[in-house]
Amino acid sequence: MFFQKKKRLLAKPDFDNLPQHIGFIMDGNGRWAKRRGLPRSAGHRAGAKTFRDMVRYCKDIGIKNMTVYAFSTENWKRPKEEVEAIMDLLRSYLKDAFDHREEEVRCLILGDTAPLAPDIVALIKKLEDESRDCKQMTLNIALNYGGRAEITHAVRELAGQVQRGELAPGEITEDTISAHLYTAGQPDPDLIIRPSGEYRTSNFLLWQSAYSELVFMDVLWPDFTRRDLDRAILEYQNRDRRFGGV
Ligand code: FPP
């Protein structure tokens, strides 16, 4: 069936009317490396560069919340050297705390940090504390993160409150659940971008993405550019968001 589009389509992104929150599934690092005959760790290194550039660009154009999927609860299944390579990239990013403060970016880690190396846990705490009052943008790094695990964690906390008599079951609402997620207090993502040609969201921001616009792109994450982000924003702005209404 053919539906005529009523909306006037934009030819270029409207930077005065940006999504508040963008999520990135940073996929395709392994394939990028393989195509070049390089080890997968080289792909992650290139991906980390893209990530840093995207943080800068998102902050500069005025995106208020940005979330990247850096390491999922399932990624532990990868070879030890690859996991270590990703953790090392993360270490070096976390150590640049001073830069973040200069860039006015508040940094938060979404996920269960308990199984991470103690030095990484300490770096996370330091960066989260130091950047707490930065107002330009909130950067969420999903690390040892899974959407289902996040919801399970929230439900456990609420069940504990019910058990202690602090909360009646009838008082559990969508808002109380949202308030117990790692993203508590932040707007849901308006736009989620997955490069690399895969068409799924892989347990990323499961609850928060109920009404997100999904943009899938063919480019691999290490090749993802500012121009690609502009293209994704344009695609988002040309969609008709109705949130279940008409
Ligand atoms: C998915 O690509 C990517 C990851 C599992 C790791 C993402 C990590 C980074 C971009 C670098 C570190 C992050 C920070 C925040 C400094 P893949 O390996 O699954 O690619 P493939 O599907 O082509 O194999």
Residues whose N, C-alpha, C, O or C-beta is under 5 A from the ligand:
A	BS01	FPP	M26 D27 G28 N29 G30 R31 W32 H44 G47 A48 Y69 A70 I86 L89 L90 Y93
